[in-house]
Amino acid sequence: DADVTQTPRNRITKTGKRIMLECSQTKGHDRMYWYRQDPGLGLQLIYYSFDVKDINKGEISDGYSVSRQAQAKFSLSLESAIPNQTALYFCATSDSDNEQFFGPGTRLTVL
Amino acid sequence: GQNIDQPTEMTATEGAIVQINCTYQTSGFNGLFWYQQHAGEAPTFLSYNVLDGLEEKGRFSSFLSRSKGYSYLLLKELQMKDSASYLCAVRLGDSWGKLQFGAGTQVVVTP
């Protein structure tokens, strides 16, 4: 079984809709991250969480919100989706300062 | 702001060697990571450097010079499966372990 899972894997939605992307991990890591990836721009950090009670904005948090429901779960929400949020979204986890482990990604299309 | 530069694309022949350079100018430095990402898939960890010098891991080696803000990833004995994007990422100098990613270098291996 995969250590970091994301649901859904693909989603097509319309402008103005609320969308939630979910991430679960079985690695027992405290730190969780949400990134988006656009062609030619690399990975950009949206939000990150050190533990259940800690949430921090990344470099591109506008238009997004997150919830850390448990150590193993970190959800990303788009309150009112817009077309320029069309991207590949990755969740990642890490144990202190070691490498980050990425989920398989969610491909989101906003029409 | 943070600036991480790497070439957009490199092409090499199967069995050859390719060197991917990464230069960085960031507010603080706490280590440099290299990730491999096949198209549409999650990034996977390749190597980590925090001190100057060369780290070797099988066919892959990574080098760091902190004074020059420079790293490279060396891929030896190229195989077709090495065709992928290679991401350079700097861990910034705060305690949260945030990574700043470059845009990635697409390596194309030809027969």
Interface residues (C-beta under 8 A of the other chain):
Chain A: R31 G40 L41 G42 L43 Q44 L45 Y48 F50 N56 G58 L88 F90 S94 S96 D97 E99 Q100 F101 F102 G103 P104 G105 R107
Chain B: I4 T8 N30 G31 F33 G40 E41 A42 P43 T44 F45 Y48 L87 A89 R91 W96 G97 K98 L99 F101 G102 A103 G104
